[in-house]
Amino acid sequence: MKITKNILVNIDYRLSDENDNHLNPGEEELIYLHGGYGHIFQELEDALEGKEVDDTFKVTLTPAQAFGEYKEELIVQEPLSELPEDIYIGMELDTEDDSRVVYVVTNITGDLALLNANHPLAGRTLTFEGKITELQELSDDEAKELLAHEHHDH
């Protein structure tokens, strides 16, 4: 069986940056529905198309292809008086408008908190390498059901 649309794909993979730092220890398995559903980066999905169980892959993505460039304008300082009382470093805060930006509290100094909306891997070149471990063909109805369940959970 080859990876094509509506194949449920299991991969074991290693994610590393441009300095070969291992970025996903303990999270080496990924299961996704193949077929342009946006579950994985398009370049990675394209590279997996047509592969079979036990095939290996290695795909390197630029920051623009992965989590975007690091943007200084996504770092803001806010007075603690404007933020939740139980604020802590590592806490995620959503914006209250429709932009759906998520800030992570990265530092608290005095009466100010530093918030960063960059993805933790923004600005980094990433390499995914691994092996296909299992493939399962889904019918159109099974794929629709899986996708409906996924959107319902979020």
C-alpha positions in Angstrom: 0.0 0.0 0.0 1.3 3.5 -0.9 0.5 6.7 0.8 -2.3 8.5 -1.1 -5.4 10.5 -0.1 -7.3 9.2 2.9 -4.5 7.0 4.2 -4.0 7.1 7.9 -0.2 7.3 8.2 1.9 6.4 11.3 5.5 7.7 11.3 8.3 7.5 13.7 10.4 10.7 13.3 13.1 12.9 14.7 12.8 16.6 14.5 16.0 18.6 14.6 17.1 22.2 14.0 19.9 23.6 11.8 22.4 22.8 14.6 21.1 19.2 14.8 19.5 19.7 18.2 16.9 17.0 18.8 13.6 18.9 19.3 11.0 16.2 19.9 12.4 13.7 22.5 9.6 11.6 23.8 7.2 12.6 21.0 8.7 10.6 18.1 5.4 9.1 16.8 3.0 11.0 14.6 -0.3 9.8 13.1 -2.0 12.0 10.5 -4.6 11.7 7.7 -2.9 12.1 4.3 -4.6 14.1 1.6 -4.1 17.9 2.0 -6.1 18.3 5.2 -3.5 20.5 6.8 -2.4 18.1 9.5 1.3 18.4 8.7 3.4 20.8 6.7 2.6 20.6 3.0 6.3 20.0 2.0 6.5 17.0 4.4 3.2 15.6 3.1 4.4 16.0 -0.5 7.6 14.1 0.4 5.6 11.2 1.9 3.2 10.8 -1.0 3.6 7.4 -2.6 5.9 6.0 0.1 5.2 2.6 1.8 5.7 1.0 5.2 9.4 0.8 6.2 10.3 3.6 3.7 12.4 6.4 5.2 12.2 10.1 4.6 14.2 13.3 5.4 12.7 16.7 4.7 14.2 20.1 5.6 11.9 23.1 5.9 12.9 26.8 6.0 11.4 28.9 8.6 8.9 30.3 6.0 7.8 26.7 5.2 7.6 25.7 8.9 6.6 28.1 11.8 7.5 31.4 10.2 10.2 33.9 10.7 10.9 35.2 14.2 9.2 38.6 14.5 10.2 41.1 17.1 6.9 42.9 16.8 5.2 39.8 18.3 6.9 40.5 21.7 5.2 43.0 23.9 5.4 44.2 27.5 2.2 44.6 29.5 1.6 45.9 33.0 0.7 43.2 35.4 -2.4 45.2 36.3 -3.8 44.5 32.8 -3.2 40.7 33.1 -4.8 37.9 35.2 -3.8 37.8 38.8 -2.5 34.2 38.7 -0.1 34.9 35.8 3.1 32.8 35.7 6.0 32.3 33.3 4.9 29.8 30.6 1.2 30.8 30.8 -0.6 31.2 27.5 -2.9 34.2 27.0 -5.3 34.6 24.1 -6.1 37.9 22.6 -9.7 39.0 23.1 -10.3 40.0 19.5 -10.7 37.8 16.4 -7.0 37.7 15.6 -6.6 34.5 17.7 -3.0 35.4 18.7 -1.7 33.4 21.6 1.0 35.0 23.7 3.2 33.1 26.1 4.5 34.8 29.3 8.3 34.6 29.0 9.4 36.9 31.8 7.9 38.9 34.8 10.0 41.8 36.1 8.6 44.2 38.7 5.1 45.2 37.5 5.7 44.2 33.9 5.2 40.9 32.0 7.0 40.1 28.7 4.7 38.3 26.3 5.8 36.5 23.1 3.4 35.4 20.3 6.1 33.8 18.2 5.9 30.0 17.9 8.7 28.5 20.0 10.2 27.1 16.7 9.8 30.3 14.7 12.9 31.4 12.8 14.4 27.9 12.8 15.2 25.6 9.9 13.7 22.2 10.8 14.5 18.7 9.6 12.1 15.9 9.9 13.6 12.4 9.3 12.1 9.1 10.0 10.3 6.0 8.9 6.8 5.0 7.9 5.6 2.4 10.4 1.9 1.8 9.5 -0.6 2.6 6.9 -4.4 2.2 7.0 -6.7 3.0 4.2 -9.9 4.8 5.2 -13.1 5.0 3.2 -14.4 8.5 2.3 -17.0 8.1 5.1 -14.3 7.1 7.6 -12.1 10.0 6.6 -15.1 12.5 7.0 -15.9 11.0 10.4 -12.3 11.4 11.6 -12.2 15.0 10.3 -15.6 15.8 11.9 -14.4 14.3 15.2 -11.2 16.3 15.1 -12.9 19.6 14.5 -15.5 18.8 17.2 -12.7 18.3 19.8 -11.0 21.7 19.2 
